[in-house]
């Protein structure tokens, strides 16, 4: 069904993840460290990456950041650290979801399948607001004629805003709609992603409006 790259230096953990992903019908590629992971990504198109944070040679945060220069595939990060700051750092580098060890392999498979469904379910129409153009079939975004490289969640946020112009969404609503009800993070995740999305859109980031004590909306005429 999908090509999944599993980047995990603990062999037993890697084998368990591979087993469950294969049960879900997916093809698995593996890497024991960050350097190997980047080599696999350069030579093989991937639909999703499951990425451990603590690894030799190159940590997961660095791998995630570099992978974002090659692909918009969803990324699930795995870590023994459950602190909020560590999770926010992962999202800032482009992760789409986070799981703290120990975790249920069945839940990991469910999260992977959910991200894969979202990444391939976009309609084919072109969306344009101001100088922002989104081509869902190609999963590409352009601002003022220049292609903008977004993470999977940044793309989902922008697309969601653009198909719901003028509607106010609380942080909790955005968290549930984009990350899902089983997401393990906080509403700060929404703020972090919107901050980076605005930065990448440049002047066109003005369309995403913050409403104090209410949330966010996508304003068409600004």
C-alpha positions in Angstrom: 0.0 0.0 0.0 2.7 2.5 1.0 6.5 2.8 1.2 7.4 3.5 4.8 10.9 4.3 6.0 11.6 3.2 9.6 14.6 4.9 11.2 15.4 3.2 14.5 18.8 2.2 15.9 17.4 -0.3 18.4 17.1 -3.5 16.4 14.3 -5.1 18.5 12.2 -2.0 18.3 12.9 -1.7 14.5 11.8 -5.3 14.0 8.5 -4.8 15.9 7.7 -1.7 13.9 8.4 -3.4 10.7 6.2 -6.3 11.6 3.2 -4.2 12.4 3.6 -2.0 9.3 3.8 -5.1 7.2 0.7 -6.4 8.8 -1.0 -3.2 7.6 0.1 -4.1 4.0 2.9 -1.6 3.8 6.4 -2.0 2.3 9.2 -1.2 4.8 12.6 0.3 4.3 14.9 0.5 7.3 17.8 2.7 8.5 19.9 2.3 11.6 21.0 5.9 11.9 20.3 9.3 10.5 23.0 9.2 7.8 21.6 5.9 6.4 18.1 7.4 6.5 19.0 10.3 4.3 20.7 8.0 1.8 17.5 5.9 1.6 15.4 9.0 1.0 17.7 10.2 -1.8 17.3 6.9 -3.7 13.7 5.8 -2.9 10.4 7.7 -2.9 8.7 7.3 0.5 5.1 7.9 1.5 5.8 8.2 5.3 8.7 8.1 7.7 8.8 6.8 11.3 11.8 8.5 12.9 13.5 7.9 16.2 15.0 11.1 17.8 18.0 9.6 19.7 20.3 8.0 17.1 24.1 7.9 16.5 25.8 10.2 13.9 22.7 12.3 13.2 19.7 12.9 15.5 16.1 12.7 14.4 15.6 16.4 14.6 18.3 17.0 12.0 17.1 14.2 9.8 13.6 15.6 9.9 14.8 19.0 8.9 16.9 17.7 6.0 14.2 15.3 4.9 11.8 18.3 4.5 14.1 19.6 1.8 13.4 16.4 -0.2 9.9 15.5 0.5 6.5 16.5 2.0 5.8 13.0 3.2 4.2 12.7 6.7 6.7 12.1 9.5 6.0 10.4 12.9 8.8 11.0 15.5 9.5 8.5 18.3 11.2 9.5 21.5 11.9 8.4 25.1 11.4 12.1 26.0 7.8 13.1 26.6 8.5 16.8 27.4 6.4 19.4 25.7 9.5 21.3 24.6 10.9 18.3 22.8 7.6 17.7 21.0 7.4 21.3 19.9 11.0 21.1 18.6 10.0 18.1 16.5 7.0 20.0 15.1 9.2 23.0 14.3 11.5 20.8 12.3 8.6 19.4 10.3 7.2 16.4 12.2 3.5 15.6 11.8 2.9 13.5 14.8 4.8 12.3 17.9 4.8 9.1 20.0 6.5 8.7 23.3 8.2 5.4 24.2 7.0 2.9 25.3 4.1 3.0 22.9 1.6 0.6 21.3 2.6 -0.6 17.8 -1.0 -1.0 17.0 -1.6 2.7 17.7 1.5 3.6 15.7 0.1 1.7 12.7 -3.3 3.5 13.2 -1.5 6.9 13.2 0.5 6.0 10.1 -2.6 4.9 8.2 -4.5 8.0 9.2 -1.6 10.3 8.0 -1.4 8.3 4.7 -5.1 8.6 4.1 -5.0 12.4 4.7 -2.0 12.8 2.4 -3.7 11.1 -0.6 -7.3 12.3 -0.2 -7.0 15.8 -1.5 -9.3 16.8 -4.4 -7.9 17.9 -7.8 -9.1 21.6 -7.9 -6.8 24.5 -7.9 -7.3 26.9 -5.0 -6.3 30.6 -5.2 -6.5 33.4 -2.7 -4.6 36.6 -3.2 -1.2 35.5 -4.4 -1.5 32.1 -2.8 -2.2 29.1 -5.1 -2.6 25.5 -3.9 -2.5 22.6 -6.3 -3.8 19.7 -4.2 -3.3 17.0 -6.9 0.4 17.8 -7.0 0.5 18.7 -3.3 2.2 22.0 -4.2 1.8 25.6 -2.8 2.9 28.8 -4.6 3.1 32.3 -3.1 3.6 35.2 -5.4 4.6 32.8 -8.1 7.3 31.0 -6.1 6.9 27.4 -4.9 6.8 27.2 -1.1 7.9 24.0 0.6 5.6 23.1 3.5 5.5 20.2 5.9 2.5 17.9 5.7 0.7 19.6 8.6 1.5 23.1 7.4 0.0 22.1 4.0 -3.1 20.6 5.7 -3.6 23.8 7.8 -3.3 26.0 4.8 -5.6 23.9 2.7 -8.2 23.7 5.6 -8.1 27.5 6.0 -8.5 28.1 2.3 -11.6 25.8 1.9 -13.1 27.5 4.9 -12.5 31.2 4.4 -13.7 33.7 7.0 -14.6 31.0 9.5 -13.2 31.2 13.0 -11.6 28.1 14.4 -10.4 27.7 18.0 -7.0 26.1 18.6 -8.8 23.0 19.9 -10.9 22.7 16.7 -7.8 23.0 14.5 -5.9 20.4 16.7 -8.8 17.9 16.4 -9.4 18.5 12.6 -5.7 18.5 11.5 -4.0 16.3 14.1 -6.9 14.1 15.2 -8.6 13.4 18.5 -5.9 11.0 19.6 -3.1 13.5 19.2 -0.7 13.6 22.2 0.3 17.3 22.0 -1.2 20.6 23.2 -2.7 23.7 21.5 0.8 25.2 21.4 1.4 22.9 18.5 -1.2 24.9 16.5 0.5 28.2 17.3 3.9 26.8 16.3 2.7 25.5 12.9 0.8 28.7 12.1 3.9 30.8 13.0 6.1 28.8 10.6 3.4 28.7 7.9 3.1 32.5 8.0 6.9 32.9 7.8 7.0 30.6 4.7 4.2 32.5 3.0 5.9 35.8 3.5 3.7 38.8 2.8 0.8 36.4 2.0 0.9 35.1 5.6 -1.3 38.1 6.4 -4.3 36.1 5.3 -4.1 34.0 8.5 -5.5 36.2 11.1 -5.2 35.7 14.9 -8.3 36.5 17.0 -7.4 37.1 20.6 -9.1 34.6 22.9 -10.9 33.1 19.9 -8.4 31.4 17.6 -7.6 31.9 13.9 -9.4 32.5 10.6 -8.3 32.8 7.0 -9.3 36.3 5.7 -9.7 36.5 1.9 -9.8 40.3 1.7 -6.9 41.9 3.7 
